[in-house]
Amino acid sequence: MLSSLALPILLLVALYFIMIRPQKKKEKETAKMRNELQIGDEVTTIGGIIGRVVQIKDQDQIVLETGADKNKIRIKRWAIQEKNTISD
């Protein structure tokens, strides 16, 4: 009986270490990046919009400045996909 349960348990443990654990680690890193955003950071949203943070309204909203016309767009913090490195 115990030997018949060993393989499914081993597969569940392997699944955890191969899929679930790395995903949780990435989610934690993304949340940390979003919480550490500062004015002047260049970011890309989940929709592909690239802009510079010009205002952090509250814990939930950020104002981005996009393009040469300096258009402003208000987005939710969770919509930030990545922080870009600015190369001068």
N, C-alpha and C positions, 0 to 999 in steps of 0.2 A: 504494500500500500504506500509506504513512504517513498519507495523508488519510483512509483508512478506519478507522484506529485513533484519530484525533484526537477524534472525537465521543465514543466510549466513555470515553476517558481524561478528557476534559473533564467528562463526566457524573459520573465517580467523584470528581473533585476537587470539583465542586459539591456532591455528596452529603456529602463529608467536612465542608465548611464550613457546610452547612445543618443537618446532623443530628448527626454524631458529635462535632464539636468543642464545640458548646454543651452537649451531654450530659456530656462529660467535665469541662467547667468547673463544671457544677452539682454533679456528684459530688464534685469537689474541695472546693467550698464547703460541702457538707453534711458531709463528713468533718471539715473544719476546725471547723465548729460543734459537732459531737459531741465532738471532742477538747477543746474549750474550755469545756465545761459546768462549772459550779461549783455548790456547795451554795447553795440558795435560788433557782435559776433555775426558771422555770415552763416546762414543755415539753408537747408533744403527741406521743403515740406513733403509730405507723403504724396502730394499732387504734382511734385516736380518744380514748384515755384522756388526760385533762389532769391534770397533777400537778406538784408542786414537788419538786425534787431535795433529799433530806435526807441522803443518804449515797452516796458513790462507793466501792464495795467494792474494786474492782481495775480493771484496764484494760478489763474486759469487762462488769461489772455495775454497775447503778445502782439505788438504792432511791428510789421516789417516794412521796410522801404525797398521797393523793387525798381529796377531799370534806371535809365538815364533821366527820365522825367521825375524821378523820386516819388513815384506813386506809393501811397501807403495802403496796407491791407492788414486787417485785424484777423488773427487766427487763434485757435485754441492751442494750448501748449502741447497737447497730445498729438497734434498734427505735424510736429517737427520730426523729421526722419533722421537727419544727421547734421552735425556741425561741420562746416567746411573749413579747411585750412586756407588761409588767405596767402597767396604768393604774390609778392610785390615785384 
